[in-house]
Amino acid sequence: MMRPIALRRLALAVVTALTLVAGLPPASGAADDVPVRFMARVSWIASDTMVVSTDSNPALSIDLSQVPKDEYQRLATGAYVMVTGTLGRRRILATSIESLQP
């Protein structure tokens, strides 16, 4: 069972991520094909969604539905990763997650 403080922190992280993602400019159909590649640090992973942070953005939502599970199933909070994918509507649609940890 989660402690109330941990639950509050998790809820705050989720609300922050959703707020930041909702603040992204709306993507047109053409923007869905814009390739992206960047280094980030894992904030949390749940199901087929990962939230990462970069130096310029405190939280970005990553859709993992197109990434093989073996590329991210062993990642822990705080791990550095290289995210490759495309810019989608309100999130990054990842095609590859590469761990940068030795």
Residue pairs with C-beta under 8 A, 6 or more apart in sequence:
2 10
10 44
13 43
13 44
13 51
13 59
16 58
16 59
17 43
17 51
17 59
17 60
17 61
18 61
20 57
20 58
20 59
20 60
21 59
21 60
21 61
21 90
21 91
22 90
24 90
26 89
27 87
27 88
27 89
27 90
31 87
31 88
32 86
32 87
32 88
32 89
32 93
33 86
34 86
34 87
35 84
35 85
35 86
35 87
36 83
36 84
36 85
36 86
36 87
36 92
37 82
37 83
37 84
37 85
38 54
38 82
38 83
39 54
39 80
39 81
39 82
39 83
39 100
40 52
40 53
40 54
40 60
40 80
40 81
40 83
41 52
41 53
41 54
41 78
41 79
41 80
41 81
42 50
42 51
42 52
42 75
42 76
42 77
42 78
42 79
42 80
42 81
43 51
43 52
43 53
43 59
43 77
44 50
44 51
44 77
45 51
45 64
45 72
45 75
48 63
48 64
48 65
49 61
49 62
49 63
49 64
50 61
50 62
50 64
50 72
50 75
50 94
50 97
51 59
51 60
51 61
51 62
52 59
52 60
52 62
52 81
52 83
53 59
53 60
54 60
60 91
60 92
61 90
61 91
61 92
62 83
62 85
62 91
62 92
62 94
62 97
63 85
63 88
63 91
63 92
63 93
63 94
64 72
64 94
64 97
65 93
66 85
66 93
66 94
66 95
67 94
67 95
67 96
67 97
71 96
71 97
71 98
71 99
72 81
72 97
74 99
75 81
75 97
75 99
79 99
79 100
79 101
80 99
80 100
80 101
81 97
81 98
81 99
81 100
82 96
82 97
82 98
82 100
83 92
83 94
83 96
83 97
84 94
84 95
84 96
84 97
84 98
85 92
85 93
85 94
85 95
85 96
86 92
86 93
86 95
87 93
